[in-house]
Amino acid sequence: MKSEKELNSDILRISMIILEKYPELSEYLAEMPVTIPSGNDEKISLNHLKSYYESLNSLLNKYKLKHPKIEE
């Protein structure tokens, strides 16, 4: 499993791709799974980060399949 630093780096990278190349997707970022801890679990776990990254990646990949206009 990736480290917290690696996952945060991956999340930042894919978020920047979305904001720079696919800004129309940025409105959906607010609807992504919550990564801010609440309640008894005050730490963001690696599983939360991994899940968030996978959600971002899925959103981007599905969009790119339907709109293959911009290459990375």
ABEGO torsion letter per residue (X at the ends): XBBAAAAAAAAAAAAAAAAAABAAAAAAAAABBBABBBEABABBBAAAAAAAAAAAAAAAAAAAAABAABBX
